Amino acid sequence: MTICHGLKLPANDGKNYKTDCANVKGMFRIIQSIPSPKAEPFKQWLAQVGYDRVQEIENPELAQDRMKELYEQKGYSKDWIDKRLRGIAIRQNLTDEWKERGINEDRDFAILTAEISKATFGMTPSAYKAYKGLESPNQNLRDHMNDLELIFTLENIGNRRNRFQLEPQIGIKFQFSHFFLSSSSKPGKSPLDR
């Protein structure tokens, strides 16, 4: 939770003024502490969200149902939603496979993910986000893919996972080399060979 007092921020007149700021978690804590009846509806909403989350922990299918409902509310087709959820499951299987082979650092996941993206679309995820005009770091690239892009992503991730399962004892060094040898990067050049 982050709450900053007196942080100088620029205003419309171009001058910097001391401003109290908070991140989302901090704002929720502030709202919880407000003893006003006007804050009560928001407090009830927070309680409902917390209750729903506890229910989803007890029954993960509820989380998947909620995700489908949210995508439907955003206007996605049922066919697209099914592909997206399948992609999430396949991606999770791949990251589980990487973890079993000793990949635990965010940096390593990012490198491997970038290699999959380059092999699939010819560019890194950040370059692809820029190509699609996604500026916010909170915008998920896969949520902005069309059916064909989702299919290509599913196919490439599934193929990578299957190749690693055929090699039961490979570790992170081999995985990096394997990715770099089979993608558009320089042959055999792994970030681990520095």
trRosetta pair geometry for C-beta under 8 A, 3 or more apart (Angstrom, degrees):
i j d omega theta_ij theta_ji phi_ij phi_ji
1 22 7.9 -12 -178 -162 83 98
1 23 6.9 -160 -152 55 46 107
1 25 4.6 -119 -102 112 78 114
1 26 4.8 127 -172 -75 89 76
1 29 6.0 29 -143 -9 146 146
2 21 8.0 -14 126 114 98 91
2 22 6.5 162 97 -150 64 53
2 23 4.5 65 50 -5 101 112
2 25 7.6 83 19 61 65 102
2 26 5.5 -87 69 -39 45 136
3 20 7.6 -1 -178 -176 87 92
3 21 7.4 172 -156 92 45 51
3 22 4.6 -7 -108 -103 74 96
3 23 8.0 -106 -66 16 50 70
3 26 4.4 166 -67 -155 84 137
3 29 7.9 -94 -53 70 126 125
3 30 7.5 129 -106 -58 130 112
4 7 4.3 40 129 -41 128 124
4 20 7.0 173 92 -155 59 47
4 21 4.6 0 56 59 103 95
4 22 7.3 -172 21 -75 66 47
5 20 5.4 -9 -119 -112 58 86
6 18 4.2 -24 -145 -160 67 116
6 19 7.5 108 -137 43 17 28
6 20 7.2 13 -33 -78 40 63
7 18 7.1 120 54 -152 26 58
7 19 5.6 -49 70 67 78 77
7 20 7.5 110 20 -114 88 19
7 21 5.0 -36 37 10 138 122
8 16 4.1 38 173 164 107 120
8 17 6.8 160 -143 74 66 17
8 18 5.9 -38 -85 -86 66 53
8 19 7.3 114 -120 14 18 84
9 16 6.4 157 73 -147 16 77
9 17 6.6 -34 61 60 69 69
9 19 4.7 -32 22 23 116 138
9 21 7.4 110 -41 -58 135 129
10 14 6.6 -26 -163 -153 106 29
10 15 7.2 157 -142 88 63 23
10 16 5.5 -46 -84 -89 55 69
11 14 7.3 -41 72 21 68 20
11 15 5.8 -9 40 65 105 72
11 16 7.4 161 -2 -108 81 20
11 17 5.4 34 -34 4 122 117
22 26 3.2 -136 -170 105 108 125
22 27 4.9 151 101 -56 122 68
22 30 6.3 -177 4 -20 175 133
23 26 5.0 96 48 11 64 106
23 27 7.2 -120 102 -8 32 90
24 27 5.6 -53 -149 33 32 113
24 28 6.6 33 153 -20 64 102
25 28 5.8 -52 -153 33 33 112
25 29 6.6 32 150 -18 64 104
26 29 5.7 -55 -151 36 34 111
26 30 6.4 36 151 -21 67 103
27 30 5.6 -52 -148 34 34 113
27 31 6.3 33 154 -18 66 105
28 31 5.8 -54 -148 37 31 111
28 32 6.4 36 152 -23 64 104
28 46 6.1 137 -155 -119 105 133
29 32 5.6 -51 -149 32 32 115
29 33 6.7 25 154 -16 63 108
30 33 6.0 -67 -156 37 31 107
30 34 7.0 43 148 -39 65 97
31 34 5.7 -41 -155 7 39 117
31 39 5.8 179 -169 -158 78 117
31 42 5.4 -81 180 119 136 133
31 43 6.8 -167 140 -72 97 74
31 46 7.2 156 98 -40 125 145
32 43 6.3 113 -114 -116 57 97
32 46 6.8 -102 -79 92 95 166
34 39 4.0 133 90 -46 124 166
35 39 7.8 63 41 40 5 132
36 39 4.8 94 68 0 87 100
36 40 7.7 -122 106 -25 57 79
37 40 5.2 -21 -163 -12 49 124
38 41 8.0 -43 178 17 39 95
39 42 5.5 -63 -168 46 60 111
39 43 5.8 64 136 -28 84 106
40 43 5.4 -56 -143 37 34 113
40 44 6.3 36 158 -21 67 103
41 44 5.6 -53 -149 35 32 112
41 45 6.5 35 151 -20 64 103
42 45 5.5 -49 -150 34 36 115
42 46 6.5 39 150 -20 65 101
43 46 5.6 -50 -150 35 34 113
43 47 6.4 36 150 -20 64 104
44 47 5.5 -51 -148 36 34 113
44 48 6.4 36 151 -21 65 104
45 48 5.6 -53 -149 35 32 112
45 49 6.4 33 153 -19 65 104
46 49 5.7 -53 -147 36 32 111
46 50 6.3 33 153 -18 64 106
47 50 5.7 -55 -149 38 30 113
47 51 6.2 33 152 -21 65 106
48 51 5.6 -52 -145 36 31 112
48 52 6.3 34 154 -20 65 105
49 52 5.7 -51 -147 35 30 113
49 53 6.4 33 153 -22 63 105
50 53 5.7 -54 -150 33 31 113
50 54 6.6 32 153 -18 64 103
51 54 5.8 -54 -152 34 33 111
51 55 6.5 33 150 -18 65 105
52 55 5.6 -56 -152 37 33 114
52 56 6.4 33 151 -20 66 105
52 62 7.6 -155 -171 146 77 127
52 66 7.3 103 172 -92 124 150
53 56 5.6 -53 -148 35 33 112
53 57 6.6 38 151 -23 64 100
54 57 5.7 -49 -152 29 34 114
54 58 6.7 28 151 -13 64 105
55 58 5.8 -59 -153 40 33 109
55 59 6.3 -28 166 37 70 99
55 62 5.5 -55 127 95 99 170
56 59 6.7 -79 -131 70 27 63
56 60 6.4 56 178 -115 70 39
56 62 4.7 -128 -100 85 69 108
56 63 4.0 87 -158 -60 121 92
56 66 7.0 -51 -91 6 130 139
57 60 7.7 16 -136 -73 19 69
59 62 4.9 75 96 -10 99 108
60 63 5.4 -43 -163 26 57 115
60 64 6.9 54 145 -16 74 98
61 64 5.5 -53 -154 36 43 112
61 65 6.3 45 148 -20 71 103
62 65 5.5 -52 -148 37 34 113
62 66 6.3 37 152 -21 66 104
63 66 5.6 -52 -148 36 31 112
63 67 6.4 35 151 -22 64 104
64 67 5.5 -50 -148 33 33 114
64 68 6.6 37 152 -20 64 101
64 85 6.7 75 -155 -142 102 129
65 68 5.7 -51 -151 33 33 112
65 69 6.4 33 151 -19 64 107
66 69 5.6 -55 -150 37 33 114
66 70 6.4 34 152 -21 66 104
67 70 5.7 -53 -148 35 31 111
67 71 6.5 30 154 -16 64 105
67 85 7.0 129 107 -96 129 104
68 71 5.9 -58 -151 38 30 109
68 72 6.3 32 152 -20 66 107
68 81 5.6 83 -135 173 77 138
68 85 7.1 -10 -78 -61 90 138
69 72 5.6 -53 -148 35 31 113
69 73 6.4 33 152 -20 64 105
70 73 5.6 -52 -149 34 32 113
70 74 6.6 28 152 -16 63 106
71 74 5.6 -57 -151 38 34 110
71 76 4.4 -45 169 45 93 133
71 80 7.7 -154 167 101 127 98
71 81 4.7 141 107 -108 145 107
71 84 6.8 172 -118 64 156 152
72 75 7.8 74 178 -53 32 13
72 76 6.6 -86 -85 58 32 79
72 78 7.5 19 -96 -80 101 71
72 81 6.8 -10 -59 -68 75 151
76 80 4.7 -117 -178 86 101 127
76 81 5.3 122 116 -59 120 87
76 84 7.4 -8 171 -7 156 145
77 80 4.6 96 57 7 83 102
77 81 6.9 -145 95 -6 44 86
78 81 5.5 -52 -146 36 34 115
78 82 6.4 38 154 -22 65 102
79 82 5.9 -52 -151 32 30 112
79 83 6.7 27 152 -15 62 104
79 147 7.0 -1 123 -108 110 125
80 83 5.8 -57 -153 37 34 110
80 84 6.2 34 151 -21 68 107
80 147 6.0 -101 -98 -81 83 85
80 150 7.2 141 -149 -1 72 160
81 84 5.6 -55 -146 37 31 113
81 85 6.3 27 157 -16 66 106
82 85 6.0 -56 -145 38 28 107
82 86 6.2 30 155 -19 63 108
83 86 5.7 -56 -147 38 30 112
83 87 6.2 35 152 -23 64 106
83 147 6.3 126 10 -136 168 71
83 150 4.4 85 141 130 126 142
83 151 6.8 -57 -148 -65 134 67
83 154 6.9 -104 -167 -40 87 141
84 87 5.5 -54 -151 33 30 115
84 88 6.6 34 150 -22 63 100
84 142 6.6 132 -136 145 90 108
84 143 7.3 55 -136 -101 136 57
84 150 6.3 -74 -75 -131 60 141
85 88 5.5 -46 -151 29 36 114
85 89 6.6 36 151 -17 64 102
86 89 5.7 -55 -152 37 34 111
86 90 6.3 30 152 -16 68 107
86 154 6.3 19 114 -118 107 134
87 90 5.8 -55 -142 39 32 108
87 91 6.0 34 157 -20 66 107
87 142 6.2 -171 121 -165 147 140
87 150 5.8 -101 -52 -162 142 93
87 153 6.0 31 -134 104 127 116
87 154 5.2 -99 -94 -80 84 91
87 157 7.4 99 -150 36 76 149
88 91 5.8 -55 -146 37 27 112
88 92 6.3 30 154 -21 63 107
89 92 5.7 -55 -150 34 30 112
89 93 6.6 32 151 -20 63 103
90 93 5.6 -51 -151 33 34 114
90 94 6.5 35 151 -19 65 103
90 154 5.8 101 37 -142 161 76
90 157 5.2 112 131 106 114 124
90 158 5.5 -52 -157 -72 135 84
90 161 7.1 -144 -175 -2 84 150
91 94 5.7 -54 -151 35 33 112
91 95 6.4 27 154 -14 67 105
91 157 5.8 -49 -86 -166 64 157
92 95 5.9 -54 -144 40 32 106
92 96 6.2 37 153 -22 64 105
93 96 5.6 -53 -148 35 30 115
93 97 6.4 35 151 -22 63 104
93 161 5.8 43 115 -141 103 157
94 97 5.5 -52 -152 33 33 115
94 98 6.6 34 150 -18 65 102
94 157 5.3 -97 -39 -176 151 97
94 160 6.3 44 -131 90 127 109
94 161 4.4 -108 -94 -76 82 111
95 98 5.4 -47 -147 35 38 114
95 99 6.4 42 152 -22 66 101
95 109 6.8 26 -126 -128 104 117
96 99 5.7 -52 -149 34 32 112
96 100 6.5 36 151 -22 64 103
97 100 5.8 -52 -152 31 31 114
97 101 6.8 13 154 -5 62 110
97 161 5.5 151 3 -139 159 87
97 164 5.4 109 158 98 133 139
97 165 6.8 -78 -130 -64 134 83
98 101 5.9 -73 -155 46 32 102
98 103 4.0 -48 165 55 98 132
98 108 7.7 169 173 126 127 112
98 109 7.0 123 117 -101 158 79
98 112 6.6 172 -111 69 145 173
98 164 7.9 -45 -73 -167 60 171
98 172 8.0 64 -166 -103 83 83
98 175 7.0 115 -123 -165 85 168
99 102 7.8 129 -173 -3 30 9
99 103 6.2 -87 -81 68 36 73
99 104 6.3 74 -129 -86 77 73
101 164 7.2 -98 -30 -174 152 125
101 170 6.2 -1 -142 95 137 70
101 171 5.6 176 177 -130 92 39
101 172 6.3 150 128 -58 96 61
101 175 6.4 112 117 -39 146 136
102 171 5.4 5 32 -154 137 89
102 172 5.0 -99 90 -31 106 105
103 108 4.8 -148 -154 124 97 137
103 109 6.6 128 152 -67 116 70
103 112 7.1 14 -159 -18 159 147
103 172 5.1 136 -73 -103 83 108
103 175 7.0 -66 -51 65 130 156
104 108 7.3 52 48 45 32 135
105 108 4.4 91 66 2 93 103
105 109 7.1 -161 94 -4 51 82
106 109 5.6 -55 -151 37 36 112
106 110 6.2 38 151 -23 68 106
107 110 5.6 -55 -150 35 30 114
107 111 6.5 31 152 -21 64 104
108 111 5.7 -50 -148 33 33 111
108 112 6.4 27 156 -13 65 106
108 172 6.5 -41 -153 -151 143 128
108 176 7.9 -86 -147 -74 92 112
109 112 6.0 -60 -148 41 30 107
109 113 6.0 30 155 -19 66 111
110 113 5.7 -56 -142 40 28 112
110 114 6.2 32 156 -23 63 106
111 114 5.8 -55 -149 34 28 112
111 115 6.6 28 152 -19 62 104
111 176 7.0 1 124 -119 133 102
111 191 5.9 -100 -131 13 152 145
112 115 5.7 -53 -151 33 34 112
112 116 6.7 35 151 -19 65 101
112 175 6.9 -12 -105 144 124 116
112 176 7.4 -98 -80 -95 87 67
112 179 6.1 -147 -129 -70 71 164
113 116 5.7 -51 -151 33 34 111
113 117 6.4 33 151 -17 66 107
113 125 6.3 -8 135 -25 108 133
114 117 5.6 -56 -149 39 33 113
114 118 6.2 33 153 -20 67 106
114 124 4.5 -10 -146 -132 99 96
114 125 6.3 -100 -99 4 65 90
115 118 5.7 -51 -143 37 32 110
115 119 6.3 30 156 -17 64 107
115 179 4.1 48 143 170 160 125
115 180 6.9 -85 -122 -72 136 55
115 183 5.0 -140 -167 -31 89 166
115 185 6.9 -49 -119 -16 97 128
116 119 5.8 -59 -149 39 29 109
116 120 6.1 20 156 -14 66 113
116 156 5.7 135 -168 132 91 120
116 157 6.2 44 -163 -85 144 72
116 160 6.1 -63 -104 -35 110 157
116 179 7.6 -64 -53 -139 64 118
117 120 5.8 -62 -142 42 28 106
117 121 5.8 -34 -179 36 68 106
117 123 6.7 -55 141 92 103 50
117 124 5.6 80 91 -148 132 31
117 125 4.9 -140 -75 -53 167 70
117 128 6.2 -121 -174 -12 125 139
118 121 7.3 -75 -116 61 17 67
118 122 6.4 26 -160 -143 55 15
118 123 6.4 177 -106 38 64 2
118 124 6.1 -3 -62 -72 94 56
118 183 5.4 72 94 179 110 126
118 184 5.2 -120 154 35 112 111
118 185 7.1 71 108 -42 156 86
119 156 6.1 155 100 -153 108 133
119 179 7.9 -116 -35 -162 134 80
119 182 7.0 20 -110 120 138 84
119 183 4.3 -90 -70 -118 100 95
119 184 6.8 -175 -86 -10 55 85
120 152 5.3 128 -167 144 106 106
120 153 6.0 58 -166 -94 162 56
120 156 4.4 -98 -82 -20 109 165
121 128 5.7 51 104 -96 152 130
121 149 7.6 25 -87 -139 122 97
121 152 7.4 108 -66 118 81 140
122 184 6.8 69 -129 -30 61 159
123 127 3.9 -114 174 96 115 126
123 128 5.0 149 93 -58 112 80
123 131 6.7 100 80 -22 163 140
124 127 4.7 92 52 10 78 103
124 128 6.8 -144 93 -6 38 89
125 128 5.5 -57 -143 39 31 111
125 129 6.2 36 156 -23 66 102
125 141 5.7 -134 -160 -16 95 162
126 129 5.6 -47 -146 32 32 113
126 130 6.6 33 152 -17 62 103
127 130 5.7 -54 -152 37 33 112
127 131 6.3 39 148 -24 65 105
128 131 5.3 -48 -146 34 35 117
128 132 6.4 25 155 -10 65 107
128 141 6.0 62 102 -150 113 137
129 132 5.9 -63 -149 44 30 103
129 134 4.2 -81 -168 65 86 114
129 139 7.1 133 -150 90 114 109
129 141 5.2 -94 -81 -90 90 106
130 133 7.5 42 -177 -74 32 25
130 134 7.4 -88 -66 52 25 70
132 141 7.1 132 33 -140 149 81
132 144 5.5 119 159 125 148 133
134 139 4.3 -149 -164 101 113 141
134 141 6.6 -155 37 -96 164 66
134 144 6.0 -168 -68 16 128 165
135 139 7.4 70 51 12 40 139
136 139 4.6 103 70 -18 92 100
139 143 7.2 -127 -176 62 68 118
139 144 6.8 24 167 -28 108 132
140 143 4.2 79 78 0 102 111
140 144 7.3 163 91 -4 59 87
141 144 6.1 -77 -161 44 36 101
141 145 6.9 49 145 -43 70 99
142 145 5.4 -36 -149 5 44 121
142 150 6.9 86 -162 -105 89 86
142 153 6.8 -169 -115 129 103 174
145 149 3.6 -129 -166 96 106 126
145 150 5.0 140 110 -55 124 76
145 153 6.8 -10 -170 -12 173 138
146 149 5.2 94 50 12 66 103
146 150 7.2 -127 100 -5 33 92
147 150 5.8 -60 -151 37 30 111
147 151 6.4 30 154 -21 66 106
148 151 5.6 -52 -148 33 33 113
148 152 6.5 32 154 -17 65 103
149 152 5.8 -53 -148 37 32 110
149 153 6.3 33 153 -19 65 107
150 153 5.6 -56 -147 38 31 113
150 154 6.2 34 154 -21 66 105
151 154 5.7 -53 -147 36 30 112
151 155 6.2 31 155 -20 64 108
152 155 5.7 -56 -147 37 29 114
152 156 6.3 23 159 -15 65 109
153 156 6.1 -59 -145 39 27 105
153 157 6.2 21 161 -13 65 111
154 157 6.2 -62 -144 41 25 105
154 158 5.9 24 159 -18 64 114
155 158 5.9 -61 -146 39 23 111
155 159 6.3 23 157 -19 62 109
156 159 5.8 -53 -146 36 29 111
156 160 6.4 30 155 -20 63 105
157 160 5.8 -54 -150 34 31 111
157 161 6.4 29 154 -18 65 106
158 161 5.8 -56 -148 36 30 109
158 162 6.3 29 155 -18 65 108
159 162 5.7 -56 -146 37 30 111
159 163 6.4 32 156 -21 65 105
160 163 5.8 -55 -151 33 30 111
160 164 6.6 24 154 -15 64 106
160 179 7.8 27 -136 -98 121 92
161 164 5.9 -59 -153 37 32 108
161 165 6.4 32 152 -21 66 107
162 165 5.7 -55 -147 34 33 112
162 166 6.8 37 153 -24 63 101
163 166 5.9 -52 -157 27 34 113
163 167 7.2 7 153 3 63 106
163 178 7.3 169 131 170 128 136
164 167 6.1 -71 -153 50 38 95
164 170 6.6 -115 -147 58 78 129
164 175 6.7 20 -109 -109 118 104
164 178 7.8 137 -85 100 82 162
165 168 7.4 19 -172 -83 43 65
167 170 4.4 34 126 -21 119 120
167 174 7.3 -130 139 132 147 142
170 174 4.1 -107 -159 81 104 140
170 175 6.1 124 137 -53 118 78
170 178 7.4 26 -177 -29 154 142
171 174 5.8 99 54 16 58 99
171 175 7.1 -109 115 -6 33 97
172 175 5.5 -57 -147 36 34 114
172 176 6.3 33 158 -19 69 102
172 192 7.1 136 123 -71 100 155
173 176 6.1 -54 -152 34 29 108
173 177 6.4 24 153 -13 63 109
173 190 7.0 96 -158 133 65 165
173 192 5.4 -129 -115 101 78 156
174 177 5.6 -58 -146 42 34 110
174 178 5.8 40 153 -27 69 108
175 178 5.4 -52 -142 35 29 116
175 179 6.4 29 157 -18 63 103
176 179 5.9 -55 -150 36 30 108
176 180 6.2 21 156 -14 65 111
176 190 4.1 91 126 -145 116 119
176 191 6.5 -108 -163 36 141 79
176 192 5.4 126 59 3 162 117
177 180 5.8 -61 -143 42 29 106
177 181 6.0 28 159 -19 67 109
177 188 6.2 8 -149 -136 94 56
177 190 5.0 -57 -74 -56 66 132
178 181 6.1 -55 -142 37 24 107
178 182 6.3 -4 165 3 60 116
179 182 6.4 -79 -146 49 24 93
179 183 5.8 4 167 -10 68 123
179 185 7.8 43 125 26 80 132
180 183 6.3 -63 -127 40 26 101
180 185 4.6 -67 -146 81 78 131
180 186 7.1 -11 178 72 109 56
180 187 7.1 128 135 -147 88 24
180 188 6.4 161 107 -64 117 4
180 189 5.7 -138 173 64 144 56
180 190 5.4 -148 1 -81 150 68
181 187 5.6 49 -122 -148 65 73
181 188 5.9 43 -82 -63 93 56
185 189 6.3 -128 147 64 108 102
186 189 4.0 26 85 12 107 136
189 193 6.8 -116 -155 46 48 136
190 193 4.7 102 63 -11 84 101
191 194 6.5 -9 -180 -28 51 109
